[in-house]
Amino acid sequence: MAETTQKKPEDVSEVLDGYRATTIPVHIDVDVTQTVVNLNEAEALLRNAESIALGDCACRSEGGNCDKPVHVCLVLDQSIEQVKKDNPSFHTISVEEALNALRLSHEAGLVHLAFRNQDGEIHEFCSCCACCCWFLDKLKRFDYHDGVAESSHIAEHLPDACVACGTCVRACPFDAWEINDEGAKPLFHESKCFGCGVCVSACLTQAIAFVPRMKILEANSLS
């Protein structure tokens, strides 16, 4: 049997072309190719777009490793003819239809991963899962924050409202939440949070707030 080898984090950094993480608000020009956008940021992108096309996620279509929604990739302000040349599944939709597709993917626990042009503008983003998306899988497996820009917000645990149900642990795509001792409230690893907001929406008791990342960074610097 052939021996398989697991890529080391330094190998992954080479594959990811040396991207460097930075905290950014949407629509700010920066030299970053891929960035996580939370639900509010993604909705703002869709509402500000002049045209929107929706198509199948190539990763889940080809990988087929899960039952998450497939028709969730969004392209903004691009020629539909050109988009269809690359992927015939794409078709033009309304803003409301795009918002519905976005919310469906968010409720399914998918991460909104956007792609920036050199001018810093976002013209396309997909909703990704670690089981089918190679890039997201490596970010999660190696906790490689240098590979993508984090969203402008971050989760914050509110222990007084937490009932230790474990929903956040199961929902988080990045393993930022960890099961504590039996019956105890979960542990939150702030450094692993990319700010996708999936755990915030999934929490049944509103025990997770979604706060500006800069606020947390400033608070940490003072402590």
mmCIF file of the C-alpha atoms, coordinates in Angstrom:
data_MODEL
# 
_entry.id   MODEL 
# 
loop_
_atom_site.group_PDB 
_atom_site.id 
_atom_site.type_symbol 
_atom_site.label_atom_id 
_atom_site.label_alt_id 
_atom_site.label_comp_id 
_atom_site.label_asym_id 
_atom_site.label_entity_id 
_atom_site.label_seq_id 
_atom_site.pdbx_PDB_ins_code 
_atom_site.Cartn_x 
_atom_site.Cartn_y 
_atom_site.Cartn_z 
_atom_site.occupancy 
_atom_site.B_iso_or_equiv 
_atom_site.pdbx_formal_charge 
_atom_site.auth_seq_id 
_atom_site.auth_comp_id 
_atom_site.auth_asym_id 
_atom_site.auth_atom_id 
_atom_site.pdbx_PDB_model_num 
ATOM 1   C CA . MET A 1 1   ? 0.000   0.000  0.000   1.00 0.00 ? 1   MET A CA 1 
ATOM 2   C CA . ALA A 1 2   ? 1.365   3.393  -0.937  1.00 0.00 ? 2   ALA A CA 1 
ATOM 3   C CA . GLU A 1 3   ? 2.333   5.560  2.001   1.00 0.00 ? 3   GLU A CA 1 
ATOM 4   C CA . THR A 1 4   ? 0.469   8.866  2.227   1.00 0.00 ? 4   THR A CA 1 
ATOM 5   C CA . THR A 1 5   ? 2.000   11.997 3.680   1.00 0.00 ? 5   THR A CA 1 
ATOM 6   C CA . GLN A 1 6   ? 0.209   14.917 5.255   1.00 0.00 ? 6   GLN A CA 1 
ATOM 7   C CA . LYS A 1 7   ? 1.199   18.386 4.177   1.00 0.00 ? 7   LYS A CA 1 
ATOM 8   C CA . LYS A 1 8   ? 2.916   20.432 6.849   1.00 0.00 ? 8   LYS A CA 1 
ATOM 9   C CA . PRO A 1 9   ? 1.704   23.987 7.578   1.00 0.00 ? 9   PRO A CA 1 
ATOM 10  C CA . GLU A 1 10  ? 4.764   25.420 5.827   1.00 0.00 ? 10  GLU A CA 1 
ATOM 11  C CA . ASP A 1 11  ? 3.876   23.416 2.710   1.00 0.00 ? 11  ASP A CA 1 
ATOM 12  C CA . VAL A 1 12  ? 0.360   24.810 2.810   1.00 0.00 ? 12  VAL A CA 1 
ATOM 13  C CA . SER A 1 13  ? 1.681   28.364 3.021   1.00 0.00 ? 13  SER A CA 1 
ATOM 14  C CA . GLU A 1 14  ? 3.518   27.813 -0.255  1.00 0.00 ? 14  GLU A CA 1 
ATOM 15  C CA . VAL A 1 15  ? 0.381   26.509 -1.948  1.00 0.00 ? 15  VAL A CA 1 
ATOM 16  C CA . LEU A 1 16  ? -1.640  29.462 -0.663  1.00 0.00 ? 16  LEU A CA 1 
ATOM 17  C CA . ASP A 1 17  ? 0.787   31.838 -2.388  1.00 0.00 ? 17  ASP A CA 1 
ATOM 18  C CA . GLY A 1 18  ? 1.893   33.558 0.768   1.00 0.00 ? 18  GLY A CA 1 
ATOM 19  C CA . TYR A 1 19  ? -1.385  35.345 1.491   1.00 0.00 ? 19  TYR A CA 1 
ATOM 20  C CA . ARG A 1 20  ? -1.361  37.426 4.658   1.00 0.00 ? 20  ARG A CA 1 
ATOM 21  C CA . ALA A 1 21  ? -4.394  37.854 6.917   1.00 0.00 ? 21  ALA A CA 1 
ATOM 22  C CA . THR A 1 22  ? -5.743  41.277 7.727   1.00 0.00 ? 22  THR A CA 1 
ATOM 23  C CA . THR A 1 23  ? -8.957  42.549 9.272   1.00 0.00 ? 23  THR A CA 1 
ATOM 24  C CA . ILE A 1 24  ? -10.943 44.560 6.722   1.00 0.00 ? 24  ILE A CA 1 
ATOM 25  C CA . PRO A 1 25  ? -14.335 46.149 6.215   1.00 0.00 ? 25  PRO A CA 1 
ATOM 26  C CA . VAL A 1 26  ? -16.061 45.313 2.941   1.00 0.00 ? 26  VAL A CA 1 
ATOM 27  C CA . HIS A 1 27  ? -15.190 47.465 -0.117  1.00 0.00 ? 27  HIS A CA 1 
ATOM 28  C CA . ILE A 1 28  ? -11.823 48.679 1.204   1.00 0.00 ? 28  ILE A CA 1 
ATOM 29  C CA . ASP A 1 29  ? -9.039  48.312 -1.372  1.00 0.00 ? 29  ASP A CA 1 
ATOM 30  C CA . VAL A 1 30  ? -6.406  45.879 -0.110  1.00 0.00 ? 30  VAL A CA 1 
ATOM 31  C CA . ASP A 1 31  ? -4.044  43.412 -1.716  1.00 0.00 ? 31  ASP A CA 1 
ATOM 32  C CA . VAL A 1 32  ? -5.901  40.267 -0.640  1.00 0.00 ? 32  VAL A CA 1 
ATOM 33  C CA . THR A 1 33  ? -7.323  37.587 -2.913  1.00 0.00 ? 33  THR A CA 1 
ATOM 34  C CA . GLN A 1 34  ? -9.682  35.695 -0.616  1.00 0.00 ? 34  GLN A CA 1 
ATOM 35  C CA . THR A 1 35  ? -11.641 36.877 2.396   1.00 0.00 ? 35  THR A CA 1 
ATOM 36  C CA . VAL A 1 36  ? -14.374 35.602 4.685   1.00 0.00 ? 36  VAL A CA 1 
ATOM 37  C CA . VAL A 1 37  ? -17.467 37.792 4.648   1.00 0.00 ? 37  VAL A CA 1 
ATOM 38  C CA . ASN A 1 38  ? -20.143 37.474 7.302   1.00 0.00 ? 38  ASN A CA 1 
ATOM 39  C CA . LEU A 1 39  ? -23.857 37.447 6.530   1.00 0.00 ? 39  LEU A CA 1 
ATOM 40  C CA . ASN A 1 40  ? -24.366 41.209 6.902   1.00 0.00 ? 40  ASN A CA 1 
ATOM 41  C CA . GLU A 1 41  ? -21.363 41.992 4.698   1.00 0.00 ? 41  GLU A CA 1 
ATOM 42  C CA . ALA A 1 42  ? -22.544 39.529 2.057   1.00 0.00 ? 42  ALA A CA 1 
ATOM 43  C CA . GLU A 1 43  ? -26.062 40.977 2.098   1.00 0.00 ? 43  GLU A CA 1 
ATOM 44  C CA . ALA A 1 44  ? -24.626 44.481 1.622   1.00 0.00 ? 44  ALA A CA 1 
ATOM 45  C CA . LEU A 1 45  ? -22.625 43.299 -1.386  1.00 0.00 ? 45  LEU A CA 1 
ATOM 46  C CA . LEU A 1 46  ? -25.761 41.866 -2.979  1.00 0.00 ? 46  LEU A CA 1 
ATOM 47  C CA . ARG A 1 47  ? -27.888 44.949 -2.306  1.00 0.00 ? 47  ARG A CA 1 
ATOM 48  C CA . ASN A 1 48  ? -25.239 47.192 -3.877  1.00 0.00 ? 48  ASN A CA 1 
ATOM 49  C CA . ALA A 1 49  ? -24.751 45.046 -6.986  1.00 0.00 ? 49  ALA A CA 1 
ATOM 50  C CA . GLU A 1 50  ? -26.162 46.167 -10.334 1.00 0.00 ? 50  GLU A CA 1 
ATOM 51  C CA . SER A 1 51  ? -26.464 42.580 -11.576 1.00 0.00 ? 51  SER A CA 1 
ATOM 52  C CA . ILE A 1 52  ? -26.238 39.160 -9.901  1.00 0.00 ? 52  ILE A CA 1 
ATOM 53  C CA . ALA A 1 53  ? -25.793 35.662 -11.297 1.00 0.00 ? 53  ALA A CA 1 
ATOM 54  C CA . LEU A 1 54  ? -26.306 32.442 -9.332  1.00 0.00 ? 54  LEU A CA 1 
ATOM 55  C CA . GLY A 1 55  ? -24.755 29.080 -10.139 1.00 0.00 ? 55  GLY A CA 1 
ATOM 56  C CA . ASP A 1 56  ? -23.580 25.736 -8.798  1.00 0.00 ? 56  ASP A CA 1 
ATOM 57  C CA . CYS A 1 57  ? -20.650 25.357 -6.416  1.00 0.00 ? 57  CYS A CA 1 
ATOM 58  C CA . ALA A 1 58  ? -18.003 23.476 -8.391  1.00 0.00 ? 58  ALA A CA 1 
ATOM 59  C CA . CYS A 1 59  ? -16.417 22.027 -5.244  1.00 0.00 ? 59  CYS A CA 1 
ATOM 60  C CA . ARG A 1 60  ? -19.577 20.351 -3.963  1.00 0.00 ? 60  ARG A CA 1 
ATOM 61  C CA . SER A 1 61  ? -20.730 19.401 -7.454  1.00 0.00 ? 61  SER A CA 1 
ATOM 62  C CA . GLU A 1 62  ? -17.468 17.563 -8.089  1.00 0.00 ? 62  GLU A CA 1 
ATOM 63  C CA . GLY A 1 63  ? -16.691 16.421 -4.542  1.00 0.00 ? 63  GLY A CA 1 
ATOM 64  C CA . GLY A 1 64  ? -20.136 15.326 -3.446  1.00 0.00 ? 64  GLY A CA 1 
ATOM 65  C CA . ASN A 1 65  ? -18.914 14.798 0.109   1.00 0.00 ? 65  ASN A CA 1 
ATOM 66  C CA . CYS A 1 66  ? -21.930 16.360 1.837   1.00 0.00 ? 66  CYS A CA 1 
ATOM 67  C CA . ASP A 1 67  ? -25.584 17.262 1.351   1.00 0.00 ? 67  ASP A CA 1 
ATOM 68  C CA . LYS A 1 68  ? -25.146 21.030 1.730   1.00 0.00 ? 68  LYS A CA 1 
ATOM 69  C CA . PRO A 1 69  ? -26.821 23.310 -0.861  1.00 0.00 ? 69  PRO A CA 1 
ATOM 70  C CA . VAL A 1 70  ? -25.011 23.355 -4.204  1.00 0.00 ? 70  VAL A CA 1 
ATOM 71  C CA . HIS A 1 71  ? -26.720 26.216 -6.088  1.00 0.00 ? 71  HIS A CA 1 
ATOM 72  C CA . VAL A 1 72  ? -25.116 28.962 -3.993  1.00 0.00 ? 72  VAL A CA 1 
ATOM 73  C CA . CYS A 1 73  ? -22.257 30.603 -5.906  1.00 0.00 ? 73  CYS A CA 1 
ATOM 74  C CA . LEU A 1 74  ? -22.818 34.284 -6.657  1.00 0.00 ? 74  LEU A CA 1 
ATOM 75  C CA . VAL A 1 75  ? -21.192 36.521 -9.261  1.00 0.00 ? 75  VAL A CA 1 
ATOM 76  C CA . LEU A 1 76  ? -21.730 40.294 -9.139  1.00 0.00 ? 76  LEU A CA 1 
ATOM 77  C CA . ASP A 1 77  ? -21.672 42.896 -11.909 1.00 0.00 ? 77  ASP A CA 1 
ATOM 78  C CA . GLN A 1 78  ? -20.210 40.576 -14.553 1.00 0.00 ? 78  GLN A CA 1 
ATOM 79  C CA . SER A 1 79  ? -21.345 39.710 -18.061 1.00 0.00 ? 79  SER A CA 1 
ATOM 80  C CA . ILE A 1 80  ? -23.663 36.710 -17.781 1.00 0.00 ? 80  ILE A CA 1 
ATOM 81  C CA . GLU A 1 81  ? -22.468 35.493 -21.180 1.00 0.00 ? 81  GLU A CA 1 
ATOM 82  C CA . GLN A 1 82  ? -18.866 35.389 -19.965 1.00 0.00 ? 82  GLN A CA 1 
ATOM 83  C CA . VAL A 1 83  ? -19.847 33.778 -16.653 1.00 0.00 ? 83  VAL A CA 1 
ATOM 84  C CA . LYS A 1 84  ? -21.828 31.046 -18.436 1.00 0.00 ? 84  LYS A CA 1 
ATOM 85  C CA . LYS A 1 85  ? -18.789 30.203 -20.574 1.00 0.00 ? 85  LYS A CA 1 
ATOM 86  C CA . ASP A 1 86  ? -16.998 29.096 -17.405 1.00 0.00 ? 86  ASP A CA 1 
ATOM 87  C CA . ASN A 1 87  ? -20.041 27.501 -15.758 1.00 0.00 ? 87  ASN A CA 1 
ATOM 88  C CA . PRO A 1 88  ? -23.286 26.961 -17.730 1.00 0.00 ? 88  PRO A CA 1 
ATOM 89  C CA . SER A 1 89  ? -25.303 26.567 -14.497 1.00 0.00 ? 89  SER A CA 1 
ATOM 90  C CA . PHE A 1 90  ? -25.202 30.331 -13.849 1.00 0.00 ? 90  PHE A CA 1 
ATOM 91  C CA . HIS A 1 91  ? -28.245 32.493 -14.567 1.00 0.00 ? 91  HIS A CA 1 
ATOM 92  C CA . THR A 1 92  ? -29.267 36.046 -13.755 1.00 0.00 ? 92  THR A CA 1 
ATOM 93  C CA . ILE A 1 93  ? -31.404 36.517 -10.621 1.00 0.00 ? 93  ILE A CA 1 
ATOM 94  C CA . SER A 1 94  ? -32.957 39.361 -8.648  1.00 0.00 ? 94  SER A CA 1 
ATOM 95  C CA . VAL A 1 95  ? -31.530 40.795 -5.431  1.00 0.00 ? 95  VAL A CA 1 
ATOM 96  C CA . GLU A 1 96  ? -34.283 39.112 -3.408  1.00 0.00 ? 96  GLU A CA 1 
ATOM 97  C CA . GLU A 1 97  ? -33.567 35.744 -5.002  1.00 0.00 ? 97  GLU A CA 1 
ATOM 98  C CA . ALA A 1 98  ? -29.869 36.208 -4.252  1.00 0.00 ? 98  ALA A CA 1 
ATOM 99  C CA . LEU A 1 99  ? -30.602 37.085 -0.620  1.00 0.00 ? 99  LEU A CA 1 
ATOM 100 C CA . ASN A 1 100 ? -32.735 33.964 -0.277  1.00 0.00 ? 100 ASN A CA 1 
ATOM 101 C CA . ALA A 1 101 ? -29.933 31.783 -1.672  1.00 0.00 ? 101 ALA A CA 1 
ATOM 102 C CA . LEU A 1 102 ? -27.451 33.463 0.655   1.00 0.00 ? 102 LEU A CA 1 
ATOM 103 C CA . ARG A 1 103 ? -29.599 32.901 3.746   1.00 0.00 ? 103 ARG A CA 1 
ATOM 104 C CA . LEU A 1 104 ? -30.213 29.289 2.770   1.00 0.00 ? 104 LEU A CA 1 
ATOM 105 C CA . SER A 1 105 ? -26.495 28.633 2.581   1.00 0.00 ? 105 SER A CA 1 
ATOM 106 C CA . HIS A 1 106 ? -25.850 30.482 5.839   1.00 0.00 ? 106 HIS A CA 1 
ATOM 107 C CA . GLU A 1 107 ? -28.487 28.456 7.661   1.00 0.00 ? 107 GLU A CA 1 
ATOM 108 C CA . ALA A 1 108 ? -26.792 25.325 6.301   1.00 0.00 ? 108 ALA A CA 1 
ATOM 109 C CA . GLY A 1 109 ? -23.602 26.382 8.108   1.00 0.00 ? 109 GLY A CA 1 
ATOM 110 C CA . LEU A 1 110 ? -21.583 27.329 5.029   1.00 0.00 ? 110 LEU A CA 1 
ATOM 111 C CA . VAL A 1 111 ? -18.793 29.924 5.021   1.00 0.00 ? 111 VAL A CA 1 
ATOM 112 C CA . HIS A 1 112 ? -19.112 32.855 2.624   1.00 0.00 ? 112 HIS A CA 1 
ATOM 113 C CA . LEU A 1 113 ? -15.698 33.048 0.966   1.00 0.00 ? 113 LEU A CA 1 
ATOM 114 C CA . ALA A 1 114 ? -15.213 35.990 -1.374  1.00 0.00 ? 114 ALA A CA 1 
ATOM 115 C CA . PHE A 1 115 ? -12.655 36.615 -4.091  1.00 0.00 ? 115 PHE A CA 1 
ATOM 116 C CA . ARG A 1 116 ? -11.185 40.071 -4.684  1.00 0.00 ? 116 ARG A CA 1 
ATOM 117 C CA . ASN A 1 117 ? -9.806  41.509 -7.906  1.00 0.00 ? 117 ASN A CA 1 
ATOM 118 C CA . GLN A 1 118 ? -6.581  43.490 -7.857  1.00 0.00 ? 118 GLN A CA 1 
ATOM 119 C CA . ASP A 1 119 ? -8.623  46.678 -7.435  1.00 0.00 ? 119 ASP A CA 1 
ATOM 120 C CA . GLY A 1 120 ? -9.923  45.311 -4.119  1.00 0.00 ? 120 GLY A CA 1 
ATOM 121 C CA . GLU A 1 121 ? -13.519 44.938 -5.271  1.00 0.00 ? 121 GLU A CA 1 
ATOM 122 C CA . ILE A 1 122 ? -15.470 41.749 -4.625  1.00 0.00 ? 122 ILE A CA 1 
ATOM 123 C CA . HIS A 1 123 ? -17.207 40.380 -7.722  1.00 0.00 ? 123 HIS A CA 1 
ATOM 124 C CA . GLU A 1 124 ? -17.853 36.794 -6.704  1.00 0.00 ? 124 GLU A CA 1 
ATOM 125 C CA . PHE A 1 125 ? -18.252 34.653 -3.640  1.00 0.00 ? 125 PHE A CA 1 
ATOM 126 C CA . CYS A 1 126 ? -19.260 31.122 -2.847  1.00 0.00 ? 126 CYS A CA 1 
ATOM 127 C CA . SER A 1 127 ? -20.573 29.450 0.300   1.00 0.00 ? 127 SER A CA 1 
ATOM 128 C CA . CYS A 1 128 ? -18.053 26.800 1.235   1.00 0.00 ? 128 CYS A CA 1 
ATOM 129 C CA . CYS A 1 129 ? -17.756 23.664 3.351   1.00 0.00 ? 129 CYS A CA 1 
ATOM 130 C CA . ALA A 1 130 ? -14.506 22.162 4.612   1.00 0.00 ? 130 ALA A CA 1 
ATOM 131 C CA . CYS A 1 131 ? -15.430 18.679 3.387   1.00 0.00 ? 131 CYS A CA 1 
ATOM 132 C CA . CYS A 1 132 ? -15.538 19.703 -0.294  1.00 0.00 ? 132 CYS A CA 1 
ATOM 133 C CA . CYS A 1 133 ? -13.570 22.970 -0.554  1.00 0.00 ? 133 CYS A CA 1 
ATOM 134 C CA . TRP A 1 134 ? -9.818  22.285 -0.629  1.00 0.00 ? 134 TRP A CA 1 
ATOM 135 C CA . PHE A 1 135 ? -8.928  25.813 0.445   1.00 0.00 ? 135 PHE A CA 1 
ATOM 136 C CA . LEU A 1 136 ? -11.302 25.891 3.425   1.00 0.00 ? 136 LEU A CA 1 
ATOM 137 C CA . ASP A 1 137 ? -10.236 22.397 4.473   1.00 0.00 ? 137 ASP A CA 1 
ATOM 138 C CA . LYS A 1 138 ? -6.597  23.509 4.714   1.00 0.00 ? 138 LYS A CA 1 
ATOM 139 C CA . LEU A 1 139 ? -7.499  26.671 6.632   1.00 0.00 ? 139 LEU A CA 1 
ATOM 140 C CA . LYS A 1 140 ? -9.349  24.545 9.161   1.00 0.00 ? 140 LYS A CA 1 
ATOM 141 C CA . ARG A 1 141 ? -6.898  21.650 9.338   1.00 0.00 ? 141 ARG A CA 1 
ATOM 142 C CA . PHE A 1 142 ? -3.824  23.799 9.863   1.00 0.00 ? 142 PHE A CA 1 
ATOM 143 C CA . ASP A 1 143 ? -5.502  26.823 11.503  1.00 0.00 ? 143 ASP A CA 1 
ATOM 144 C CA . TYR A 1 144 ? -3.749  28.816 8.795   1.00 0.00 ? 144 TYR A CA 1 
ATOM 145 C CA . HIS A 1 145 ? -4.849  32.418 9.318   1.00 0.00 ? 145 HIS A CA 1 
ATOM 146 C CA . ASP A 1 146 ? -2.243  33.749 6.896   1.00 0.00 ? 146 ASP A CA 1 
ATOM 147 C CA . GLY A 1 147 ? -4.203  32.162 4.056   1.00 0.00 ? 147 GLY A CA 1 
ATOM 148 C CA . VAL A 1 148 ? -7.274  34.410 4.043   1.00 0.00 ? 148 VAL A CA 1 
ATOM 149 C CA . ALA A 1 149 ? -8.529  37.726 5.372   1.00 0.00 ? 149 ALA A CA 1 
ATOM 150 C CA . GLU A 1 150 ? -10.860 37.504 8.352   1.00 0.00 ? 150 GLU A CA 1 
ATOM 151 C CA . SER A 1 151 ? -14.213 39.287 8.369   1.00 0.00 ? 151 SER A CA 1 
ATOM 152 C CA . SER A 1 152 ? -14.657 42.575 10.222  1.00 0.00 ? 152 SER A CA 1 
ATOM 153 C CA . HIS A 1 153 ? -16.479 40.892 13.145  1.00 0.00 ? 153 HIS A CA 1 
ATOM 154 C CA . ILE A 1 154 ? -15.755 38.122 15.625  1.00 0.00 ? 154 ILE A CA 1 
ATOM 155 C CA . ALA A 1 155 ? -17.829 35.932 17.940  1.00 0.00 ? 155 ALA A CA 1 
ATOM 156 C CA . GLU A 1 156 ? -17.975 36.705 21.649  1.00 0.00 ? 156 GLU A CA 1 
ATOM 157 C CA . HIS A 1 157 ? -19.221 34.211 24.229  1.00 0.00 ? 157 HIS A CA 1 
ATOM 158 C CA . LEU A 1 158 ? -21.896 35.397 26.685  1.00 0.00 ? 158 LEU A CA 1 
ATOM 159 C CA . PRO A 1 159 ? -21.608 32.745 29.422  1.00 0.00 ? 159 PRO A CA 1 
ATOM 160 C CA . ASP A 1 160 ? -24.608 33.978 31.457  1.00 0.00 ? 160 ASP A CA 1 
ATOM 161 C CA . ALA A 1 161 ? -26.965 33.080 28.597  1.00 0.00 ? 161 ALA A CA 1 
ATOM 162 C CA . CYS A 1 162 ? -25.185 29.821 27.674  1.00 0.00 ? 162 CYS A CA 1 
ATOM 163 C CA . VAL A 1 163 ? -26.915 26.517 28.504  1.00 0.00 ? 163 VAL A CA 1 
ATOM 164 C CA . ALA A 1 164 ? -23.999 24.309 27.354  1.00 0.00 ? 164 ALA A CA 1 
ATOM 165 C CA . CYS A 1 165 ? -26.042 22.680 24.583  1.00 0.00 ? 165 CYS A CA 1 
ATOM 166 C CA . GLY A 1 166 ? -23.000 22.299 22.305  1.00 0.00 ? 166 GLY A CA 1 
ATOM 167 C CA . THR A 1 167 ? -24.682 23.772 19.221  1.00 0.00 ? 167 THR A CA 1 
ATOM 168 C CA . CYS A 1 168 ? -21.806 26.194 18.666  1.00 0.00 ? 168 CYS A CA 1 
ATOM 169 C CA . VAL A 1 169 ? -19.258 23.363 18.780  1.00 0.00 ? 169 VAL A CA 1 
ATOM 170 C CA . ARG A 1 170 ? -21.129 21.443 16.090  1.00 0.00 ? 170 ARG A CA 1 
ATOM 171 C CA . ALA A 1 171 ? -21.817 24.515 13.942  1.00 0.00 ? 171 ALA A CA 1 
ATOM 172 C CA . CYS A 1 172 ? -18.410 26.209 13.827  1.00 0.00 ? 172 CYS A CA 1 
ATOM 173 C CA . PRO A 1 173 ? -16.591 25.499 10.534  1.00 0.00 ? 173 PRO A CA 1 
ATOM 174 C CA . PHE A 1 174 ? -13.219 26.396 12.102  1.00 0.00 ? 174 PHE A CA 1 
ATOM 175 C CA . ASP A 1 175 ? -13.314 24.481 15.410  1.00 0.00 ? 175 ASP A CA 1 
ATOM 176 C CA . ALA A 1 176 ? -13.159 27.722 17.367  1.00 0.00 ? 176 ALA A CA 1 
ATOM 177 C CA . TRP A 1 177 ? -15.530 26.229 19.974  1.00 0.00 ? 177 TRP A CA 1 
ATOM 178 C CA . GLU A 1 178 ? -14.509 23.264 22.092  1.00 0.00 ? 178 GLU A CA 1 
ATOM 179 C CA . ILE A 1 179 ? -16.494 20.958 24.343  1.00 0.00 ? 179 ILE A CA 1 
ATOM 180 C CA . ASN A 1 180 ? -15.520 21.563 27.959  1.00 0.00 ? 180 ASN A CA 1 
ATOM 181 C CA . ASP A 1 181 ? -15.905 19.130 30.859  1.00 0.00 ? 181 ASP A CA 1 
ATOM 182 C CA . GLU A 1 182 ? -19.186 17.229 30.764  1.00 0.00 ? 182 GLU A CA 1 
ATOM 183 C CA . GLY A 1 183 ? -22.027 19.613 31.498  1.00 0.00 ? 183 GLY A CA 1 
ATOM 184 C CA . ALA A 1 184 ? -19.751 22.672 31.461  1.00 0.00 ? 184 ALA A CA 1 
ATOM 185 C CA . LYS A 1 185 ? -20.056 25.588 29.073  1.00 0.00 ? 185 LYS A CA 1 
ATOM 186 C CA . PRO A 1 186 ? -17.915 25.393 25.920  1.00 0.00 ? 186 PRO A CA 1 
ATOM 187 C CA . LEU A 1 187 ? -14.517 26.997 25.517  1.00 0.00 ? 187 LEU A CA 1 
ATOM 188 C CA . PHE A 1 188 ? -14.103 29.640 22.818  1.00 0.00 ? 188 PHE A CA 1 
ATOM 189 C CA . HIS A 1 189 ? -10.747 29.957 21.048  1.00 0.00 ? 189 HIS A CA 1 
ATOM 190 C CA . GLU A 1 190 ? -10.782 33.527 19.789  1.00 0.00 ? 190 GLU A CA 1 
ATOM 191 C CA . SER A 1 191 ? -7.646  33.063 17.689  1.00 0.00 ? 191 SER A CA 1 
ATOM 192 C CA . LYS A 1 192 ? -9.399  30.444 15.528  1.00 0.00 ? 192 LYS A CA 1 
ATOM 193 C CA . CYS A 1 193 ? -12.453 32.597 14.707  1.00 0.00 ? 193 CYS A CA 1 
ATOM 194 C CA . PHE A 1 194 ? -12.561 33.873 11.118  1.00 0.00 ? 194 PHE A CA 1 
ATOM 195 C CA . GLY A 1 195 ? -15.778 35.800 11.734  1.00 0.00 ? 195 GLY A CA 1 
ATOM 196 C CA . CYS A 1 196 ? -18.165 33.857 9.496   1.00 0.00 ? 196 CYS A CA 1 
ATOM 197 C CA . GLY A 1 197 ? -20.992 34.275 12.033  1.00 0.00 ? 197 GLY A CA 1 
ATOM 198 C CA . VAL A 1 198 ? -22.360 30.745 11.624  1.00 0.00 ? 198 VAL A CA 1 
ATOM 199 C CA . CYS A 1 199 ? -22.226 30.040 15.366  1.00 0.00 ? 199 CYS A CA 1 
ATOM 200 C CA . VAL A 1 200 ? -23.991 33.327 16.138  1.00 0.00 ? 200 VAL A CA 1 
ATOM 201 C CA . SER A 1 201 ? -26.966 32.392 13.974  1.00 0.00 ? 201 SER A CA 1 
ATOM 202 C CA . ALA A 1 202 ? -27.002 28.798 15.237  1.00 0.00 ? 202 ALA A CA 1 
ATOM 203 C CA . CYS A 1 203 ? -27.009 29.598 18.968  1.00 0.00 ? 203 CYS A CA 1 
ATOM 204 C CA . LEU A 1 204 ? -30.473 28.855 20.363  1.00 0.00 ? 204 LEU A CA 1 
ATOM 205 C CA . THR A 1 205 ? -30.142 31.048 23.457  1.00 0.00 ? 205 THR A CA 1 
ATOM 206 C CA . GLN A 1 206 ? -28.376 34.069 21.917  1.00 0.00 ? 206 GLN A CA 1 
ATOM 207 C CA . ALA A 1 207 ? -25.335 33.329 24.045  1.00 0.00 ? 207 ALA A CA 1 
ATOM 208 C CA . ILE A 1 208 ? -22.962 34.479 21.300  1.00 0.00 ? 208 ILE A CA 1 
ATOM 209 C CA . ALA A 1 209 ? -22.606 38.118 20.326  1.00 0.00 ? 209 ALA A CA 1 
ATOM 210 C CA . PHE A 1 210 ? -21.071 39.293 17.052  1.00 0.00 ? 210 PHE A CA 1 
ATOM 211 C CA . VAL A 1 211 ? -18.818 42.273 17.699  1.00 0.00 ? 211 VAL A CA 1 
ATOM 212 C CA . PRO A 1 212 ? -16.348 44.355 15.661  1.00 0.00 ? 212 PRO A CA 1 
ATOM 213 C CA . ARG A 1 213 ? -13.010 42.566 15.603  1.00 0.00 ? 213 ARG A CA 1 
ATOM 214 C CA . MET A 1 214 ? -11.179 45.832 16.182  1.00 0.00 ? 214 MET A CA 1 
ATOM 215 C CA . LYS A 1 215 ? -13.023 46.268 19.488  1.00 0.00 ? 215 LYS A CA 1 
ATOM 216 C CA . ILE A 1 216 ? -11.691 42.922 20.717  1.00 0.00 ? 216 ILE A CA 1 
ATOM 217 C CA . LEU A 1 217 ? -8.170  43.652 19.494  1.00 0.00 ? 217 LEU A CA 1 
ATOM 218 C CA . GLU A 1 218 ? -8.171  46.986 21.304  1.00 0.00 ? 218 GLU A CA 1 
ATOM 219 C CA . ALA A 1 219 ? -9.501  45.423 24.491  1.00 0.00 ? 219 ALA A CA 1 
ATOM 220 C CA . ASN A 1 220 ? -6.826  42.710 24.363  1.00 0.00 ? 220 ASN A CA 1 
ATOM 221 C CA . SER A 1 221 ? -4.080  45.274 23.891  1.00 0.00 ? 221 SER A CA 1 
ATOM 222 C CA . LEU A 1 222 ? -5.164  47.061 27.055  1.00 0.00 ? 222 LEU A CA 1 
ATOM 223 C CA . SER A 1 223 ? -5.394  43.926 29.179  1.00 0.00 ? 223 SER A CA 1 
# 
